[in-house]
């Protein structure tokens, strides 16, 4: 029978097929399966699943803690964001108030400048009118002075030509007569 097995093995080898090796009646796949069963049995005996579960529970607890911390940080960040948005809105409102006040102040200053300019023009016009009036009065005074001087000269000339001592005596007597009354 050994010859037949060898002959069939040689015949199979010539045909391109190989004979499968076995040990204790198990081929390579059987031995791998048996090894896996032994590894699982050892793992169960040593409570590896419980250790893995404990490690996973610790990892889950750590992740939950991180998530809680992240949630707290997010809440703080949202509170800060809301606070700064409020401050930004307040600053924008304050900027609008400052702008409105500046516009109001500028319009008030412009109105005051117009009033001041009109008052200045009025004062300058009055000063010009006063100067013109003073010049007119001065001119009238000069004309009067010149006329009085001319009249005095003319009167002196007429008196010098037409009056003599008798005429002066009659004039003095007439004036004295009016003084007694």
Buried (B, 14 or more C-beta within 10 A) or exposed (E): EEEEEEEEEEEEEEEEEEEEEEEEEEEEEEEEEEEEEEEEEEEEEEEEEEEEEEEEEEEEEEEEEEEEEEEEEEEEEEEEEEEEEEEEEEEEEEEEEEEEEEEEEEEEEEEEEEEEEEEEEEEEEEEEEEEEEEEEEEEEEEEEEEEEEEEEEEEEEEEEEEEEEEEEEEEEEEEEEEEEE
